Amino acid sequence: MENDTAAGAAKTITGNSAVLKKGVAVAKARKVKSFPVVCIGGSAGSFKSYEKFFMNVPADSGMAFIIVMHLDPNKNGAIAEVMQNFSSMPVTEAQDGTLVQPNHVYVIPPNKDMGIHNRKLLLFPPGKAHGFRLPIDYFLQSLAEDQWNKAVAIIFSGMGADGETGLRMIKEKLGMAMVQDPNTAQYDSMPKAAIGTNLVDYVLAPEEMPVKLIQYLNHPALSEDPGEHIKADIKDTNAIYKILMILRSETGHDFSQYKKSTITRRIDRRLAFHQLPDYSSYINYLRENPHETTILFNELLIGVTKFFRDAAAFDSLKDKLTEITEYKDASEPVRVWVAGCSTGEEAYSIAMILMECITASKNKEALKLQIFATDLDTEAIETARAGIYNSNIVADISPERMERFFVSRNDKYQVRKELRELIVFAQHNVI
């Protein structure tokens, strides 16, 4: 039995080694105009995870790695030097303006927020008081905007929910997401918060991640110059329509009016995930695995949002709503429809603004609100109705609004009942 186990382990290691070598060869052979940028976020208990991860990453994977950790702002620890002990790539502490290069590892300095623009790392003074900073979310959101489908988010052990919002943004921009298996994490709060988005591609132990990362990112469907059979599949509208027909049959929803480019990009990522060669193979996989239909359906519905996501737009909206509530006839209710409300953040943001406007209005005793919020995704609607969100929302909502409109529930926040009751959430297809 022990010999069989040892032989199996040796076979697995040999197989993984072959995959890594093949992936590296593909990266070298391809005329790369851009390359994947992988952000690995970790907090308490994550140091061992980084070690296990980088011990299994080859020196020439063709990727760049950005380490964003929760570091003590009062200590200048030599994190980069320690990380270098178990990485075959150069590891350096990020400097303001550093141009990110493949086959390098960059570590965020203590007491800094970090973003990325045109592949340059930019350092900022911490934007929040100690205890409320979310450096992983901060970096991931800028990485999503800068690198789009070349961005990868990996979340390791840690307390709280930092990284959850940023991971959503990465997925919205067609990036990839991995999370440490909570059973292998010293602190599982951050991994569980990320998994709770239902957007994570892989949940793995850190040492298992590199081989999947290389397999996925080197799939021909994601190449800047995909193979001829992939190009033929994309041009073959019959293949697309077969997939859409299966979706309609299983979910009852018709995606034929969606942008073809959006649909094909999402399908391509499912091909890469399953390591399937072409659309025909994916059609067969869908027919044999009904659960995959649900996953593709959710991929097409990815609706990333957060409270007051576009601050300038909400400020402008508040100016307009102030006028409306000030001069609105008290006999007529203020009616609002939020279409595509996702998990409710936008609808609640509008409700908060309206409540503030009414409080300041001369009609505050008489005006009534009617807010109708809809989305195609039934799971998102259920989340919106409950109004329970992770602790990282404090990065987007002022302390005054948190005090007035939310109550603390263990390590989460719930929208107060009086605000929840203003909104009717319902499933609805706008198309």
Secondary structure, 3 states (H helix, E strand, C coil): CHHHHHHHHHHHHHHHHHHHHHHHHHHHHCCCCCCCEEEEEECCCCHHHHHHHHCCCCCCCCCEEEEEECCCCCCCCCHHHHHHCCCCCCEEECCCCEECCCCEEEECCCCCEEEEECCEEEEECCCCCCCCCCHHHHHHHHHHHHHHHHEEEEECCCCCCCCHHHHHHHHHCCCEEEEECHHHCCCCHHHHHHHCCCCCCEEECHHHHHHHHHHHHCCHHHCCCCCHHHHHHHHCHHHHHHHHHHHHHHHCCCCCCCCHHHHHHHHHHHHHHHCCCCHHHHHHHHHHCHHHHHHHHHHHCCCCCCCCCCHHHHHHHHHHHHHHHHHCCCCCCEEEEEECCCCCHHHHHHHHHHHHHHHHCCCCCCCCEEEEEEECCHHHHHHHHHCEEEHHHHHCCCHHHHHHHEEEECCEEEECHHHHCCEEEEECCCC
